[in-house]
Amino acid sequence: MSKIFRFFLYSVAIVYAAITLGPFIWSIITSLKPTSEIDSLRVNLKNLTFGNYNMIVSQFPFLRWFFNSLIVAIAVTFGNLLFNSMAGYALARINFAGRNFLFIIVLALMMVPGQVVMVPTYILLSKLGWVNTYWGLTIPFLTSSFGIFLMRQFFLSIPKEMEEAATIDGLSRFRIFLQIVLPLSKPALTTQFIFMFTGNWNSFLWPSLLTSSDNMYTLPVGLNSFYGQYYQFWNQVMAGAILLTLPMILIFLVFQKQFVKGISTTGLK
């Protein structure tokens, strides 16, 4: 590779990184500015303060919103990891009547927009009395057709000989799944974990429909109501947005190797 071409590639990468990180850096700086300097393009380092973060945590039920988001994201994520992996394994390895038909239904559900089932789902949850409750925010979303499809395709890449050897050694189907298949599926499970946790942490539409009181708001819904009442204080809005984003950044930094491996893995040696 010539030096000129390498210089061109690095230049493009630097420009792209600057464009990508620019808005995030601007948000961080704005969140640290006092209200009097919000409209100023100048950055006075002496006046930067964490007062905006302290204000939204102390004067608003921010910690409650954070707790709600954490409960919902954890419950839905681990529910998906459990049920999607079990369903995917059944579709990949267990021969039963109607298996291919069920898989076709799973593929068909991936093509159905969420807006189509929004009204009937809300009516059902309302009749069950689950509106504005943790049950309504978690139970309808404990499985996903994409997660089932992802796990099934990964399980198909695991050699059957490993499971047959375990069967000869006397392991039951459940122990094979638990002790052999799942440990080999860490890349796919990690990928699904990141997708599910991120999606539910940032979810706004369903929580905004299913919650009606401040103490049940998740972070995105709570910050939206905060923005509606105090829209002129961009420094406080940006402080809330940064606090919403930080957990996702930390999760990706911790699991980035497994995430990339799960995306790129097409089979096992």
DOMARMAR-596773 format. One record per residue: residue in three letters; x, y, z of N, C-alpha, C, O in turn. Coordinates in pm, whole numbers, padded with zeros to 5 digits, always signed. Example, Ala and Ser with C-alpha at 12.3 -4.5 7.8 and 13.67 -1.06 7.14 Angstrom:
REM DOMARMAR-596773
ala+01319-00569+00780+01230-00450+00780+01320-00330+00780+01424-00332+00846ser+01285-00225+00708+01367-00106+00714+01290+00003+00787+01341+00114+00804
END
This chain:
REM DOMARMAR-596773
met+00085-00120+00000+00000+00000+00000+00089+00125+00000+00174+00141+00087ser+00067+00211-00097+00149+00330-00109+00121+00428+00005+00015+00423+00067lys+00218+00515+00032+00203+00612+00140+00091+00711+00110+00020+00754+00201ile+00074+00746-00016-00031+00842-00054-00168+00782-00028-00256+00848+00028phe-00187+00656-00068-00316+00591-00047-00344+00573+00102-00457+00591+00147arg-00239+00537+00179-00257+00520+00324-00292+00654+00388-00378+00660+00476phe-00227+00760+00345-00257+00894+00397-00402+00931+00366-00471+00991+00449phe-00448+00896+00245-00586+00924+00207-00685+00849+00297-00784+00906+00343leu-00657+00721+00323-00745+00641+00409-00751+00698+00550-00859+00710+00608tyr-00634+00732+00605-00631+00788+00740-00703+00922+00746-00770+00953+00845ser-00691+01001+00642-00759+01131+00639-00910+01114+00638-00982+01184+00709val-00957+01019+00557-01101+00992+00553-01150+00942+00687-01256+00982+00735ala-01072+00852+00751-01110+00797+00881-01116+00908+00987-01207+00910+01069ile-01019+01000+00984-01016+01109+01082-01135+01202+01062-01199+01243+01159val-01164+01235+00937-01278+01323+00909-01409+01257+00952-01496+01322+01010tyr-01423+01128+00922-01545+01056+00961-01559+01050+01113-01668+01067+01166ala-01447+01025+01182-01451+01021+01328-01489+01157+01386-01565+01164+01483ala-01437+01264+01326-01471+01399+01374-01620+01428+01354-01684+01487+01441ile-01674+01388+01238-01816+01410+01211-01903+01328+01306-02007+01376+01353thr-01859+01206+01335-01937+01118+01424-01931+01164+01569-02033+01167+01638leu-01813+01201+01616-01795+01239+01756-01833+01383+01784-01855+01421+01899gly-01839+01465+01679-01868+01608+01698-01994+01635+01778-01988+01706+01879pro-02111+01581+01737-02234+01607+01814-02227+01558+01958-02281+01622+02048phe-02161+01443+01979-02151+01389+02115-02065+01480+02203-02100+01508+02318ile-01953+01527+02149-01867+01618+02224-01939+01749+02253-01927+01805+02362trp-02014+01799+02153-02092+01922+02174-02195+01902+02284-02217+01993+02365ser-02259+01785+02289-02357+01756+02393-02293+01757+02531-02349+01811+02626ile-02173+01697+02542-02104+01694+02671-02069+01836+02717-02091+01872+02833ile-02016+01916+02624-01979+02054+02660-02103+02134+02699-02100+02209+02797thr-02211+02119+02623-02334+02192+02654-02390+02151+02789-02443+02235+02862ser-02378+02023+02823-02430+01977+02953-02352+02036+03070-02403+02039+03182leu-02230+02083+03044-02147+02140+03150-02155+02292+03156-02099+02353+03247lys-02222+02354+03059-02230+02500+03054-02334+02554+03152-02436+02488+03175pro-02311+02670+03208-02418+02736+03284-02525+02789+03189-02500+02805+03070thr-02644+02814+03242-02757+02856+03158-02726+02984+03081-02774+03000+02968ser-02649+03073+03137-02620+03202+03072-02535+03187+02948-02528+03281+02868glu-02468+03073+02929-02378+03055+02815-02427+02951+02716-02350+02905+02631ile-02554+02913+02725-02605+02807+02637-02595+02849+02490-02554+02769+02406asp-02632+02972+02458-02638+03017+02319-02503+03063+02266-02493+03101+02149ser-02402+03060+02348-02270+03107+02305-02191+02993+02244-02190+02882+02298leu-02124+03019+02133-02039+02919+02069-01904+02908+02140-01831+02811+02119arg-01874+03005+02222-01748+03002+02297-01758+02903+02414-01864+02883+02472val-01646+02844+02445-01641+02752+02558-01544+02809+02661-01423+02812+02641asn-01600+02854+02772-01519+02907+02882-01495+02795+02982-01583+02760+03060leu-01375+02739+02979-01345+02624+03062-01362+02652+03211-01393+02562+03288lys-01343+02778+03251-01354+02812+03393-01497+02803+03443-01521+02783+03562asn-01594+02819+03351-01734+02821+03393-01804+02686+03379-01921+02672+03416leu-01733+02586+03325-01795+02455+03312-01820+02395+03450-01735+02404+03539thr-01937+02335+03467-01976+02285+03598-02063+02161+03585-02127+02139+03482phe-02065+02080+03690-02152+01962+03695-02284+01993+03764-02357+01902+03803gly-02314+02121+03778-02437+02162+03846-02563+02113+03776-02663+02086+03841asn-02559+02103+03644-02677+02057+03570-02709+01911+03604-02825+01874+03618tyr-02605+01829+03616-02626+01689+03654-02682+01680+03795-02774+01602+03822asn-02626+01759+03885-02674+01757+04023-02819+01803+04032-02896+01751+04112met-02857+01901+03948-02992+01955+03951-03095+01853+03907-03197+01836+03973ile-03071+01783+03794-03172+01690+03744-03181+01565+03832-03286+01501+03838val-03070+01530+03902-03075+01415+03991-03145+01449+04122-03217+01365+04177ser-03125+01571+04172-03179+01608+04303-03321+01663+04297-03397+01645+04391gln-03358+01729+04187-03487+01797+04181-03592+01722+04100-03708+01762+04098phe-03554+01617+04034-03647+01539+03953-03631+01392+03989-03525+01351+04038pro-03734+01310+03964-03724+01167+03998-03637+01090+03900-03676+00986+03847phe-03519+01144+03875-03430+01086+03776-03386+00946+03817-03384+00854+03735leu-03351+00928+03944-03306+00798+03991-03417+00695+03979-03390+00577+03953arg-03542+00737+03999-03655+00646+03982-03669+00604+03837-03692+00487+03807trp-03656+00700+03746-03662+00669+03604-03548+00574+03565-03568+00480+03488phe-03430+00601+03619-03315+00515+03592-03341+00373+03641-03311+00277+03570phe-03396+00360+03760-03428+00229+03817-03531+00157+03732-03518+00037+03706asn-03635+00229+03687-03738+00167+03602-03678+00115+03472-03707+00003+03429ser-03594+00197+03409-03529+00154+03285-03441+00033+03308-03438-00058+03225leu-03371+00031+03420-03282-00081+03450-03361-00210+03472-03324-00315+03421ile-03470-00200+03548-03554-00318+03573-03611-00372+03443-03604-00493+03417val-03667-00286+03361-03730-00328+03236-03625-00387+03141-03647-00493+03084ala-03512-00319+03125-03409-00365+03031-03352-00499+03075-03332-00587+02991ile-03324-00516+03204-03267-00641+03253-03368-00755+03238-03333-00863+03190ala-03493-00732+03280-03594-00838+03274-03619-00882+03130-03622-01002+03102val-03637-00787+03040-03665-00821+02901-03544-00887+02835-03560-00982+02758thr-03425-00837+02864-03304-00892+02801-03281-01036+02843-03260-01122+02757phe-03286-01064+02972-03260-01201+03017-03376-01294+02982-03355-01414+02960gly-03497-01241+02975-03608-01322+02926-03587-01363+02782-03614-01478+02746asn-03539-01271+02700-03511-01303+02560-03396-01401+02548-03402-01493+02466leu-03291-01383+02627-03179-01477+02621-03224-01619+02654-03180-01715+02591leu-03312-01632+02752-03358-01765+02793-03453-01825+02690-03428-01934+02638phe-03562-01755+02661-03667-01812+02576-03625-01820+02429-03658-01917+02361asn-03552-01721+02380-03508-01726+02241-03408-01839+02218-03413-01907+02115ser-03317-01859+02314-03220-01967+02298-03288-02104+02306-03251-02195+02232met-03387-02119+02395-03457-02247+02404-03539-02274+02278-03538-02385+02226ala-03609-02171+02230-03687-02189+02107-03597-02212+01987-03627-02296+01901gly-03486-02138+01980-03393-02157+01869-03331-02295+01868-03312-02354+01762tyr-03300-02346+01987-03242-02481+01995-03344-02586+01953-03311-02682+01884ala-03467-02568+01996-03572-02664+01958-03591-02666+01807-03606-02773+01748leu-03590-02549+01743-03609-02543+01598-03487-02594+01523-03499-02638+01408ala-03371-02590+01585-03249-02633+01517-03219-02780+01535-03162-02843+01446arg-03256-02838+01650-03208-02972+01683-03318-03076+01709-03296-03195+01686ile-03433-03035+01757-03535-03132+01796-03632-03153+01680-03691-03058+01629asn-03648-03277+01640-03742-03310+01533-03882-03333+01591-03903-03426+01668phe-03974-03248+01553-04113-03263+01598-04205-03217+01485-04164-03142+01396ala-04328-03261+01491-04423-03227+01385-04449-03077+01381-04475-03015+01484gly-04441-03020+01261-04469-02878+01245-04351-02788+01272-04368-02666+01281arg-04230-02843+01284-04113-02760+01314-04086-02657+01205-04065-02539+01233asn-04087-02702+01080-04061-02610+00970-04171-02505+00957-04144-02390+00921phe-04294-02546+00985-04405-02450+00979-04389-02342+01085-04413-02224+01059leu-04349-02382+01206-04327-02285+01313-04214-02189+01278-04220-02070+01309phe-04110-02242+01214-04000-02155+01175-04044-02055+01070-04001-01940+01072ile-04131-02096+00979-04186-02003+00879-04267-01893+00947-04261-01777+00906ile-04341-01929+01051-04418-01829+01126-04323-01729+01192-04350-01608+01193val-04212-01779+01247-04113-01690+01308-04058-01592+01206-04045-01473+01234leu-04026-01643+01086-03977-01554+00979-04083-01454+00938-04053-01338+00911ala-04209-01499+00931-04317-01408+00893-04336-01298+00996-04364-01183+00961leu-04322-01332+01125-04339-01231+01230-04231-01125+01224-04254-01011+01267met-04114-01160+01172-04007-01060+01158-04044-00953+01057-03988-00843+01060met-04138-00983+00967-04177-00889+00863-04298-00804+00903-04336-00712+00829val-04357-00833+01018-04475-00758+01062-04431-00634+01138-04361-00647+01239pro-04467-00513+01094-04430-00391+01167-04492-00390+01306-04604-00437+01326gly-04419-00336+01402-04469-00330+01539-04595-00248+01553-04675-00273+01644gln-04614-00149+01463-04733-00065+01471-04862-00142+01446-04970-00102+01490val-04850-00256+01374-04969-00334+01341-05031-00396+01466-05153-00404+01477val-04947-00439+01560-04997-00506+01680-05007-00411+01799-05038-00454+01911met-04983-00285+01776-04981-00190+01888-05116-00179+01957-05125-00189+02079val-05221-00158+01878-05354-00139+01936-05405-00266+02004-05447-00258+02120pro-05404-00383+01938-05453-00504+02007-05371-00538+02131-05426-00585+02230thr-05239-00515+02127-05157-00542+02245-05195-00450+02361-05205-00494+02475tyr-05218-00324+02330-05257-00230+02436-05393-00267+02495-05412-00261+02617ile-05488-00306+02410-05621-00345+02458-05610-00466+02549-05674-00472+02654leu-05529-00565+02509-05511-00685+02590-05449-00652+02725-05495-00700+02828leu-05345-00569+02725-05280-00531+02850-05373-00449+02939-05368-00459+03061ser-05457-00368+02876-05553-00289+02953-05655-00378+03023-05689-00355+03139lys-05705-00481+02951-05801-00572+03012-05739-00656+03123-05807-00696+03218leu-05608-00682+03111-05539-00757+03216-05503-00668+03336-05461-00718+03440gly-05519-00538+03321-05482-00445+03427-05332-00423+03438-05283-00388+03545trp-05260-00442+03328-05115-00430+03329-05065-00297+03277-04943-00277+03268val-05153-00205+03242-05109-00072+03199-05053+00002+03320-05110-00002+03429asn-04942+00070+03299-04874+00145+03405-04820+00052+03514-04819+00087+03632thr-04775-00068+03473-04714-00163+03566-04588-00223+03503-04568-00214+03382tyr-04505-00283+03588-04386-00351+03536-04424-00472+03452-04353-00507+03358trp-04536-00537+03485-04581-00652+03406-04604-00613+03261-04561-00683+03169gly-04671-00502+03240-04700-00458+03105-04577-00415+03028-04573-00426+02906leu-04476-00365+03100-04354-00318+03035-04257-00431+03002-04164-00412+02924thr-04279-00548+03060-04180-00656+03042-04236-00781+02975-04180-00827+02876ile-04344-00837+03028-04391-00969+02983-04421-00975+02833-04383-01075+02771pro-04486-00876+02770-04513-00889+02626-04388-00889+02540-04395-00919+02421phe-04272-00856+02597-04152-00840+02516-04041-00937+02556-03924-00913+02527leu-04079-01047+02623-03980-01143+02670-03927-01233+02560-03830-01307+02583thr-03985-01231+02444-03934-01306+02329-03935-01216+02206-04004-01115+02202ser-03858-01255+02107-03858-01181+01980-03827-01278+01867-03746-01369+01882ser-03891-01258+01757-03870-01346+01642-03728-01335+01589-03670-01434+01545phe-03671-01215+01593-03533-01198+01547-03435-01275+01635-03342-01338+01586gly-03458-01270+01767-03371-01344+01859-03379-01493+01838-03277-01562+01842ile-03500-01545+01815-03517-01689+01788-03444-01727+01660-03374-01828+01655phe-03461-01647+01557-03394-01673+01429-03242-01670+01446-03172-01757+01394leu-03191-01570+01518-03047-01558+01539-02991-01680+01609-02889-01735+01567met-03058-01724+01716-03007-01838+01792-03018-01968+01713-02928-02052+01719arg-03128-01985+01638-03142-02107+01558-03028-02118+01457-02968-02224+01442gln-02999-02009+01388-02894-02014+01286-02758-02043+01349-02676-02112+01290phe-02735-01990+01468-02607-02018+01534-02600-02163+01580-02495-02227+01566phe-02707-02216+01635-02708-02354+01681-02685-02451+01566-02624-02557+01584leu-02734-02416+01448-02713-02503+01331-02566-02514+01295-02525-02612+01232ser-02486-02416+01333-02343-02419+01300-02262-02504+01396-02145-02532+01370ile-02323-02547+01507-02253-02632+01604-02259-02777+01555-02368-02827+01526pro-02145-02845+01545-02146-02985+01495-02233-03076+01580-02226-03073+01703lys-02316-03155+01514-02403-03248+01587-02323-03355+01660-02370-03411+01759glu-02202-03385+01611-02122-03492+01671-02094-03464+01819-02082-03557+01899met-02082-03337+01855-02054-03303+01994-02173-03343+02083-02154-03395+02192glu-02294-03317+02034-02412-03353+02111-02433-03504+02112-02478-03560+02213glu-02402-03570+02002-02416-03716+01998-02320-03782+02095-02355-03882+02159ala-02199-03728+02106-02103-03783+02202-02151-03763+02345-02134-03850+02430ala-02213-03647+02371-02266-03621+02504-02383-03715+02536-02401-03756+02650thr-02462-03747+02434-02574-03840+02454-02524-03978+02490-02581-04046+02576ile-02416-04020+02425-02356-04151+02456-02304-04153+02600-02310-04256+02667asp-02255-04039+02646-02205-04029+02784-02317-04023+02886-02291-04021+03007gly-02442-04020+02840-02554-04026+02932-02617-03893+02966-02700-03887+03057leu-02580-03785+02897-02639-03653+02926-02778-03644+02865-02803-03691+02754ser-02869-03582+02940-03004-03559+02889-03002-03442+02792-02903-03370+02781arg-03113-03425+02721-03124-03315+02626-03104-03180+02694-03037-03092+02641phe-03163-03164+02811-03152-03037+02883-03009-03011+02927-02961-02898+02917arg-02938-03114+02975-02800-03095+03018-02708-03069+02900-02611-02994+02912ile-02737-03128+02786-02659-03099+02665-02675-02952+02628-02579-02883+02594phe-02800-02906+02634-02827-02766+02602-02758-02673+02701-02701-02571+02662leu-02764-02708+02829-02714-02620+02934-02562-02623+02945-02499-02519+02965gln-02502-02742+02934-02360-02756+02962-02271-02752+02838-02151-02725+02849ile-02328-02780+02722-02245-02784+02600-02283-02675+02501-02198-02600+02455val-02412-02668+02467-02455-02577+02361-02444-02431+02404-02388-02349+02332leu-02496-02399+02521-02493-02259+02565-02351-02204+02582-02325-02093+02538pro-02257-02279+02645-02121-02226+02654-02057-02200+02517-01977-02107+02503leu-02092-02280+02417-02040-02258+02282-02107-02141+02212-02060-02094+02109ser-02218-02094+02269-02298-01990+02204-02276-01852+02263-02358-01763+02243lys-02167-01833+02336-02142-01705+02401-02139-01588+02302-02194-01482+02334pro-02077-01601+02183-02079-01488+02089-02221-01448+02049-02252-01329+02045ala-02306-01546+02018-02443-01514+01977-02523-01458+02095-02602-01365+02077leu-02503-01514+02213-02573-01465+02331-02531-01323+02365-02614-01240+02403thr-02401-01294+02351-02352-01158+02378-02408-01059+02279-02447-00948+02316thr-02412-01098+02152-02469-01011+02050-02616-00982+02079-02660-00868+02070gln-02690-01087+02113-02831-01068+02145-02849-00984+02272-02940-00901+02280phe-02761-01004+02370-02766-00925+02493-02752-00777+02463-02828-00695+02515ile-02654-00742+02380-02631-00600+02349-02749-00542+02272-02795-00432+02303phe-02799-00616+02173-02914-00567+02095-03036-00546+02184-03101-00442+02178met-03067-00646+02266-03188-00639+02347-03177-00534+02456-03270-00457+02477phe-03065-00531+02525-03050-00434+02634-03052-00292+02580-03118-00205+02636thr-02979-00269+02471-02977-00135+02412-03115-00095+02363-03159+00018+02388gly-03183-00186+02294-03315-00153+02241-03415-00122+02350-03494-00029+02336asn-03413-00198+02459-03509-00175+02567-03468-00057+02655-03555+00013+02708trp-03340-00034+02670-03295+00083+02747-03337+00212+02677-03378+00308+02742asn-03327+00214+02545-03360+00334+02469-03506+00338+02422-03547+00433+02357ser-03583+00236+02455-03721+00227+02407-03804+00346+02457-03799+00382+02575phe-03878+00404+02365-03962+00520+02403-04110+00497+02372-04196+00533+02452leu-04139+00436+02257-04278+00428+02211-04365+00348+02307-04466+00399+02356trp-04326+00222+02335-04410+00139+02422-04417+00192+02565-04527+00199+02620pro-04306+00231+02628-04318+00287+02763-04402+00414+02769-04471+00439+02869ser-04399+00496+02663-04480+00617+02664-04629+00585+02654-04713+00660+02704leu-04662+00471+02589-04803+00430+02578-04852+00361+02706-04968+00375+02744leu-04762+00286+02771-04804+00201+02882-04784+00265+03019-04825+00207+03120thr-04722+00382+03026-04702+00448+03155-04775+00582+03156-04782+00652+03055ser-04830+00614+03272-04907+00738+03285-04873+00816+03411-04930+00922+03435ser-04781+00766+03492-04744+00836+03614-04593+00851+03621-04519+00770+03565asp-04547+00956+03690-04404+00985+03696-04323+00870+03754-04211+00844+03709asn-04378+00801+03853-04300+00697+03919-04286+00570+03836-04213+00479+03875met-04355+00562+03720-04340+00446+03632-04269+00481+03502-04245+00393+03419tyr-04235+00609+03482-04164+00648+03361-04028+00580+03354-03961+00564+03455thr-03988+00540+03232-03850+00500+03209-03771+00626+03172-03829+00733+03155leu-03641+00613+03162-03557+00731+03137-03594+00808+03010-03610+00930+03018pro-03609+00743+02895-03645+00819+02775-03776+00894+02789-03788+01009+02745val-03876+00831+02851-04006+00896+02869-03995+01011+02969-04050+01118+02947gly-03924+00988+03079-03906+01093+03178-03831+01212+03122-03868+01326+03149leu-03725+01187+03045-03650+01297+02986-03732+01372+02882-03716+01493+02866asn-03819+01302+02813-03906+01370+02717-04002+01466+02787-04024+01577+02739ser-04059+01424+02900-04147+01515+02974-04068+01631+03031-04119+01743+03037phe-03946+01605+03072-03859+01711+03121-03830+01811+03010-03830+01932+03032tyr-03805+01760+02892-03777+01846+02777-03900+01930+02742-03886+02047+02706gly-04016+01873+02752-04138+01947+02718-04163+02065+02810-04216+02167+02766gln-04127+02053+02938-04152+02160+03033-04037+02259+03040-04058+02377+03067tyr-03916+02212+03015-03800+02297+03033-03713+02296+02906-03591+02283+02912tyr-03779+02311+02794-03710+02297+02666-03604+02402+02643-03513+02379+02564gln-03612+02520+02709-03515+02624+02685-03382+02598+02756-03282+02661+02722phe-03380+02506+02854-03258+02478+02926-03186+02360+02861-03193+02247+02910trp-03119+02387+02750-03055+02280+02676-02942+02214+02754-02913+02096+02734asn-02879+02289+02844-02771+02228+02922-02824+02116+03012-02758+02015+03030gln-02943+02135+03067-03002+02032+03153-03054+01913+03071-03044+01798+03112val-03110+01945+02954-03155+01838+02865-03036+01753+02820-03046+01630+02817met-02925+01818+02785-02807+01743+02742-02747+01663+02856-02695+01553+02833ala-02753+01714+02978-02703+01638+03093-02782+01508+03110-02724+01403+03134gly-02914+01517+03098-02996+01397+03105-02966+01300+02993-02962+01179+03014ala-02945+01352+02871-02915+01266+02756-02781+01195+02774-02768+01078+02736ile-02683+01264+02830-02553+01201+02853-02565+01088+02955-02508+00981+02937leu-02640+01112+03062-02659+01008+03163-02734+00888+03105-02712+00774+03146leu-02823+00913+03010-02895+00804+02943-02802+00724+02854-02820+00603+02838thr-02704+00790+02794-02616+00725+02697-02501+00649+02762-02456+00548+02707leu-02452+00695+02875-02332+00638+02936-02340+00486+02959-02245+00416+02926pro-02451+00432+03014-02455+00286+03033-02437+00208+02904-02373+00102+02904met-02491+00258+02792-02477+00189+02665-02332+00190+02617-02283+00092+02561ile-02264+00303+02639-02123+00311+02599-02039+00213+02680-01953+00145+02626leu-02065+00206+02810-01990+00116+02896-02013-00030+02857-01919-00109+02854ile-02138-00065+02828-02170-00203+02789-02098-00241+02660-02044-00350+02648phe-02099-00150+02564-02033-00181+02437-01882-00193+02455-01820-00280+02395leu-01822-00106+02537-01678-00113+02559-01639-00245+02627-01533-00301+02598val-01724-00295+02716-01694-00418+02788-01709-00539+02696-01628-00632+02701phe-01813-00538+02610-01845-00657+02531-01815-00640+02382-01866-00716+02300gln-01733-00542+02345-01714-00515+02202-01649-00633+02129-01684-00660+02014lys-01556-00703+02193-01491-00817+02126-01592-00927+02098-01596-00982+01988gln-01673-00960+02199-01774-01063+02180-01880-01020+02079-01931-01102+02003phe-01911-00890+02078-02011-00839+01985-01964-00854+01841-02038-00902+01755val-01840-00813+01814-01785-00825+01679-01774-00972+01639-01802-01008+01525lys-01734-01057+01734-01722-01200+01703-01858-01261+01674-01870-01345+01585gly-01961-01220+01750-02095-01273+01727-02151-01232+01592-02222-01309+01528ile-02121-01108+01549-02167-01060+01418-02097-01133+01305-02159-01167+01204ser-01965-01157+01322-01887-01213+01212-01884-01365+01207-01845-01423+01105thr-01925-01431+01316-01917-01577+01321-02020-01640+01227-02139-01608+01235thr-01976-01726+01142-02068-01798+01053-02064-01948+01079-02146-02023+01024gly-01971-01994+01163-01964-02136+01195-01856-02160+01298-01782-02068+01333leu-01847-02281+01346-01746-02319+01445-01653-02422+01383-01695-02509+01307lys-01524-02410+01418-01427-02508+01369-01431-02632+01456-01357-02727+01432
END
